[in-house]
Amino acid sequence: MKAFVASTEGRLRLFVLPAYSPQLNPDEWVWKNVKHDRVGRTSVTGPDEFKSKVIGALRRLQKLPHIVRAFFADPDLRYITT
């Protein structure tokens, strides 16, 4: 792996993260937005409705890239944008 990364002449960098580090994982920001800010604020009557609301929340984020970009403003995610 190190040889391959070296062959990319700086275009690819590896970052070794701790085994459990949700604050360093941008996916956690997406799920926090979906679970806490969207679906968690509604009532759900069954699995199908839950699935529909989660998919709707993810599609909403897909159409609002400025929200996703804002996740990367967190200081813990600075390693991604350096």
Buried (B, 14 or more C-beta within 10 A) or exposed (E): EEEEEEEEEEEEEEEEEEEEEEEBBEEBBBBBBBEEEBBEEEEBEEEEEEEEBBEBBBEEBEEEEEBBEEBEEEEBBEEEEE
